[in-house]
Amino acid sequence: MRTFLILAMLSGAATLAMAQGKTIPPPDDVKAAPADAKKTSSGLAYKVLTPGKGKAHPSGTSEVTVHYTGWTTDGKMFDSSVTRGEPSTFPLNQVIKGWTEGVQLMAEGEKTRFWIPEPLAYGGRRAPFGMLVFDIELIKIR
């Protein structure tokens, strides 16, 4: 339940930002992961955009501070800490499965693009539906 509340609050802020005209254009590969993206056994695809500086990775229960932007595969931005101008902090076990899995692959300072299939996103239970694409920058692991 807390996962839903955290992301619902973030989505509300993003809706406000979008209403104020603050959007980030989707990446060119928003429709599908490119051939050079890595893929996990769960179906999560990812591509490192900027390598991290550290070697430590968060655990599934770590609290992380991130900047992120999320799009649907038709290019609509639905959430962004970047447009709000403030990074978000939350425990990794309180977000969607694709985030919990993907952010654990990252090191501090890394920026990665993730293509999260619907079962690892909201599972068809609520919008946005389908695969989601996120650019995530891992700022801090606590």
C-alpha positions in Angstrom: 0.0 0.0 0.0 2.8 2.4 0.8 4.4 1.8 -2.6 1.1 3.0 -4.2 1.0 6.0 -2.0 4.5 7.1 -2.7 4.2 6.8 -6.5 0.7 8.3 -6.4 2.1 11.4 -4.6 4.9 11.6 -7.1 2.5 11.2 -10.1 0.3 14.0 -8.7 3.3 16.3 -8.5 4.3 15.4 -12.1 0.8 16.0 -13.3 1.0 19.5 -11.8 4.4 20.1 -13.5 3.1 18.9 -16.8 0.0 21.2 -16.4 2.5 24.1 -15.9 4.2 23.1 -19.2 7.3 21.4 -17.7 7.9 18.2 -19.6 11.0 16.4 -20.7 11.0 15.0 -24.3 11.0 11.2 -24.5 14.2 9.4 -25.6 14.4 8.3 -29.2 14.2 4.6 -28.0 11.1 5.0 -25.8 9.1 2.5 -27.9 11.4 -0.4 -27.2 14.8 -1.3 -25.8 17.5 -1.1 -28.4 19.5 -4.2 -29.4 22.5 -3.2 -27.2 20.4 -3.0 -24.0 21.0 -5.6 -21.4 18.2 -7.8 -20.2 17.6 -9.6 -16.9 15.8 -12.9 -16.6 12.7 -11.1 -15.4 12.5 -9.1 -18.6 13.8 -5.8 -17.3 15.9 -4.1 -20.0 18.5 -1.5 -19.2 21.2 0.6 -20.7 23.8 2.6 -18.7 23.8 6.2 -20.0 26.5 7.5 -17.5 28.7 5.2 -15.5 28.7 5.6 -11.7 31.7 6.5 -9.7 31.4 4.0 -6.9 31.4 0.3 -6.6 28.7 -0.1 -3.9 25.2 -1.1 -5.0 22.0 -0.7 -3.0 20.2 -3.7 -1.6 16.5 -4.3 -2.1 15.8 -2.6 1.2 18.2 0.4 0.9 16.9 3.9 1.0 18.0 5.7 -2.2 18.0 9.3 -3.4 17.3 9.5 -7.2 16.4 11.9 -10.0 14.2 10.2 -12.5 11.8 10.8 -15.4 9.2 8.2 -16.6 7.5 7.9 -20.0 4.9 5.5 -21.5 6.0 3.9 -24.7 4.0 6.4 -26.7 6.3 9.1 -25.4 4.1 10.7 -22.7 6.0 11.8 -19.6 4.0 10.8 -16.6 6.4 11.5 -13.7 9.6 13.4 -13.1 11.6 14.5 -10.1 13.7 16.5 -12.6 10.8 18.8 -13.5 10.0 19.3 -9.8 13.7 20.3 -9.3 14.1 18.1 -6.3 15.4 14.5 -6.1 13.2 11.8 -4.4 14.2 9.6 -1.5 12.5 6.3 -0.7 13.2 2.7 0.3 13.7 0.3 -2.7 11.3 -2.2 -1.2 8.4 0.4 -1.4 8.4 1.0 -5.2 7.5 -1.0 -8.3 9.3 -4.3 -8.8 11.2 -3.0 -11.9 12.7 -0.2 -9.8 13.6 -2.5 -6.9 15.4 -4.8 -9.3 16.9 -2.2 -11.6 18.3 0.3 -9.1 20.2 -2.5 -7.3 22.2 -2.8 -10.5 23.4 0.8 -10.2 26.2 2.6 -8.4 26.1 6.1 -7.0 26.4 8.7 -9.8 25.2 6.3 -12.5 22.4 7.2 -14.9 20.5 4.3 -16.5 17.6 4.0 -18.8 15.2 1.1 -17.9 12.4 -0.5 -20.0 10.1 -2.0 -17.4 7.6 -4.5 -18.7 4.1 -4.2 -17.3 4.4 -7.2 -14.8 7.3 -5.3 -13.2 5.5 -2.0 -13.3 1.9 -1.7 -12.2 0.9 -5.1 -13.4 -2.2 -3.8 -15.3 -3.7 -2.8 -11.9 -3.5 1.0 -12.5 -2.3 3.6 -15.0 0.0 4.0 -16.6 -0.4 0.7 -18.3 2.0 -1.3 -20.4 5.8 -1.0 -20.5 7.3 2.0 -18.8 10.6 3.7 -19.6 12.6 5.5 -16.9 15.8 7.4 -16.8 17.1 7.1 -13.3 20.2 8.8 -11.8 21.3 7.2 -8.5 22.5 10.1 -6.3 22.9 8.5 -2.9 22.5 5.1 -1.2 21.7 5.1 2.5 
